[in-house]
Amino acid sequence: MPPRPDILYVITKASWGGAQRYVLDIASAMRAAGREVAVAYGEPGLLVDKLETAGIRTIAVPALGRDVRIGKDLVAFGVLTTLLKQERPRVVHLNSSKAGLVGGLAARKARIEKIIFTAHGWPWNEDRSLPVRVLFRLLTWITVLLSHRTICVSSAMRRDADWMPFASGKLVVVKNAIAAPSFLDRTTAKKSLGIEDVAGPCIGMISELHPTKRVEDALQAIALLTQRHPEAILVVLGEGEERQKLESLSTRLELAHRVRFLGFIPEASQYLNAFDLFLHTSRSESFGFAVAEAGFAGLPVIATSVGGIPELIKHDVSGTLITRNNPHAIARAIARYLEHAEKAKEHGTALAARMNVLVSLPRMIKETANYY
């Protein structure tokens, strides 16, 4: 019989992204501090392997899916309620919108002492119809009220939740953080990615191929640069449901030789030295893990001025901020860095220094643990 966990983390998808990294980092730190921890997850993925490698117990809850399906969601509520009554953790730490709502209801029914919900992004900022976004606001507000504390991972997220009645005392800010990545040297990184043949400037992206990430804006920007910088190559590390659509767009824009989709690559940040600059085109972003990683690598970064990104980058000092959904602005920013190498280097150096001051994983873990 496994020991009763002091802290049970709950997450919907166990694939690999910012929320999953967050759970792994905090659960590992709590285990190292002598706390008994476990992680319940819905859809399986790389996170499960990483947790088990770290010696952290995992519990599958297959009914806990990302998409709204009333029947499965009711099953997930029942399974989680039973699980919480059996395990009796003192703290339940919920991650992702679905886990927050279903897990919050289950934790209240099971009379859990502390319910923490980390909002890794507000779902009403996604590109959906107005009625759906209104519904998401209502459901998120209920989720916040169910929790004892809701952690916003950036100050921008906290401001975006100011409208919630009766919730101000529950909403707190603990800014996200990562450990400084390790990087391969440029030659090794390019060879490992299979792009050693690229002689011209290499623009990198690490991104899920998801509608929110607006990778199509990057493709359109590269097309706009055809006359001015035909030698520039875009390399995209990441996978998602828009892969086929984006590859088709690349073909229509006659970019097949200038854009390379390399798919999901584990520990993608270690290859950042293969790039000359980094591009982040998301239409919404709570924190920006990929931007922080590129910052640690000292790359000049062009990123949309959304969510928590301006808390990482100071425009025209440690990077370039652009409006979202704006391929022309992206193209101008890329051209500026390619044509002014000293400015690009200056911004990359400034961002690296900024990351070393602002982004502290021990600080994030300590502040989070204070709410346990």
N, C-alpha and C positions, 0 to 999 in steps of 0.2 A: 504493500500500500504506500503510494508516494506521500511525502509530508504535505500537510495543509499549507497552501501558499499564504503569505502575508499580503502579497500584492498579485492580483490577477489582471493582466493586460488583455484587452479585447480589440481585435482589428478585423475588418471585413475581408480584405484581400491580402494574401501572404505573398504576393508577387514582389517586385523590388522597386521602390520609389522613396520619396521623402518621408512619408508616414511610416513605412516599414523600417527605414533606417533609424528613425526616431525611436521606435519601439525597441529595436535591437540595442541601440546605444544605452537607453535608460534601463532596460531590463538587465543588461549585462552589468551595468554599474551598480544597480541595487543588489544583484547576486554577489558581486565582488565585495560589497559592503556588509555581507552576511545576512541579507534578507532572503527569505524563501519566495521565489517568484515562479509564475507560470504564464503562458500566453495562449489564449483561445483565439482561433482564427476561423474564417469561413472558407474562402477559396484558397487552395494550396498554391505554393510557389516557393521561390528561392529563400524567402524569409524563414521558412520552416527549417531548411537545411542549415542556415546560419545559426539559428537559435539552438538547434540540437548539437551543432559543433561547439557552441558556447556552453553546453551542459544545461540548457534551460528547457524545462518540460513544456511540451506543446499539447494542446487539446483541440481536436478538430470539431467544428460545429458546421457541417456541410450546408445546413439550411440558411446560414447567415451569408447572403449574397449581396453584391453591391446594388443591383437594380431592384426597384420597388416591385415586389410580387406579394400581394396580400397574404395568400395562402402560405407561402414559404416563410414570410416574415412572422406570421403567427406561430408557425412551428419553431422558428428560431427563438422567439420570445419564450416559449415553453421549455425548450431545451436549455437555454441560458438560465432561466429561473431555477430549474432543477439542478443544473451544474453549480450555480452559486450557493444553493442551499446545501449541497453535498460538500463543496470545497470550503465554504465559509471563510473567504478571504476578508481581511480587515479593510483592504482598499481594492476597489475596482477602478482601473484606469482605462477609459474608453477612447478609441481612436477611429476616426472617419465618421461621417454623418450618420450612416445607417447603424453602425455599431453604437454610436452615441444615443440614438433614439431607442432602438430595441434593447440595447444593453442597459440604458438608464431605467427603462420601465421594469426590466427584470431585476435590476439591482435594488430598486425601491421595494418591489414585492418581496425580495429576499431579505430586506432590512439590512443592507450592507452599511457599515459604519461610515465609510468615506467613498464618495463617487466623484471621480475626476474625469472630465471630458476635455481632450485636446482637440481643438478645431484646427485642422490642417488646411482649411479653406472653407469659405462660405459658399454653399451650393447655389445660392441665388445669383452668384456672379457668373455662373456658367451660361453658355449661349443656348437658352431655352425660351419657350413662349412665356408671355407675361403671366398667364394663370399658373403655370408650373412654378415660376419663380416666386409668386405670391404664396403658393402652397409650401415651397421650401422654406420661406421665411417663417411661416407659422410653425412648421415641424421643428425647425432649428431653435426657435424660441422655446418650445416645449422641452427640447433636449437640454437647453441651458438651465431651465427651471428645475429639471429633474436632477441635475448635478449639484454637488456641493460647491465645486469650483470648475469653471470652464477656462482653460488656458488658451489664450490667443498667442500665436507664435510670432506676431509682429505688432507694433503699435498701430499700423494701418488697419489690421484686422479688428483691433479693439475699437477704433473710431468707427469702423463700418458697422459695429453692433450697438452704437449709441441709441438707436431707436427702440431697443427692446425694453418694454416696461417691466419693472420689478426685478431686473436682472443685473443692475449695476454692481451690486455687492458680490455677485458670483463671478463676474468677468475679470480676469487678471491677465497680465502680459508677462510671459516668459519667452524671451526672444530665442528663436531656434539657433542651433549651432552644430558644427561638425568638427571632428578631429581633422587637423591638417593632413591632407592626403600625401602619399608618397608618389613621386613621378618618375617615369622612365625618361632617359635622355632622348633628345629629339630623333636621332638616327634609329634607335631601338624602337621608339614609339611608332614612327612612320612605317618601319619594316613590319612590326607586329600587326598593324592595321592593314597592311598590304597597299600602302599609298606611297611607297618609296619612289615611285616613278613620277610623283607630282613635283615639278620643278618650280611652279609659280606659287603665289600666295595661297595658303590653305586656311579657309574659314571653317571653324568647327562649331558643331552643335551637339549637345547631349540632351535628348528630349524624347519623351513618349510621343508617338505619332498619333496624337489625340486632337480632336477639334480645338480644344482650349489652347493648345500650344501654337497654333497658327503657323505651322511650318510652311504652308503655302505662301505666306508673305515673304519668307526667306528665298523661296524659289523665284518668285516674281522679282525680287530685288536683284538676284543674280542675273536674271534675264535683262533687267534694265542696265546692268553694267557691261553688257556684251561688247559694246563699242569702246567703252572707256578702259575696261580691264578684262579683256577676253581670257587672260591667263589665270584669273582667280577661280579657285575650285572650292565648292561647298561639300563638306563631309558631315554626314548626320549619323550619330550613334544613338540608336533607340529603335523600338518596335512599337507597333500599335495597330488599331483597326483602320487607320487611314493610309497604311503603307501603299496599297494598290492605287488608291486615288492620287497620292502624291507622286508616285512613279509615272502615272499616266499624265499628270500635269507637267512633270519634267520633260516627258517626251513631246508633248504639245508645244512647250516653250523652246524646244530644240536644245535642251540642256543635258542630254544623256551623257555627254562627255565631260560635263562640268559639275555634275552633282553625283555624289556617291552615297547610297543608303547602305550602311554596314550592319544594320540590325542591332539587336540587343547584345551588348558586350559586357560581361561581368567586370566590376571594378573599372568602369570606363574612365574615371577621372585620372587614372595613372597614365593615360595616353595623351593628356592635354598638351604636352610639349610638342606634339606633332603639328599643332596649329599655330598660325601667326596671329590670329585674333579669334574671339569667341562671340557667338551670336545667340541671343535669347529673345524669342518673339512672342511669348505667351500673352494672351489677352487678359489673364488674371493670374495672380501668384501670391500666395500667402507669405512666402519667405524667399525662395530661390536658391535651393541647394546647389544647382549646377553653376549659378553665378558665383556663389561663394567658392566653389572648387576652382573655377577659372581664375578667381581673384588670388587664391593661394598660389596658383601657378604663375602669377605675374603677367597674365595675358591682358591685352586691352580688350575691354568688354563693351559690346553694344547691346542694350537691353531695353525692353519696354518699361515705361515709367508707370508700373501698376503695383498695387499691393505693397508688399514689404521691400520691393527692389530698391526704391529710393533711400531706404534705410541702410542699404549696403553700398550703393554707388552715389557719389556726389557728382552731379553732372559737370562735365568739362574739367573736372579735377582728377577724379579717379575712374573715369569711364564716360560713356555717352548714353544718355537716356533719350528715348524716342517715344512718340505717341504710338499707341497700339493700332493694329490693322493698317499700317502705313508703309508699304513696300518702297515708296519713293524716299522716305526718310531713312530707311534701312540702307538703301543704295548710296545715298549721300554720305552717311556715316562710314560705311565701308570704304568708299573712295577716299574720304578724308584720311583715314588711318593708313591706307595703302600709299597715299601720296605724301604723307607727313610722318615718316618713320619715328622721328624723335618724339613727336607728340604721342604716338601710340605707345612707345616705350615708357614715356613719362607717366601716362595714365595707368599702364600695367603695374609699374613700380608703386605708384600711390595706392592702388587698390590692394596690392599684396600687403602693404604696411597697414592699411585699414582693416583687412581681414584679421591680421595677427592681434589687433587690439579689440575689435568688436566681437569676433566670433570665437567664443570660448566654450567648449563642451563641458569642462568641469563646472563652470558658472551655471550653465543651463541645467545640468543634473542636480546641482545643489539647490537651485531655486525651485525646481520641480519637486524634489524630495521634501521641501519645506511644507508643501500642501498635503503630504501623506500623513 
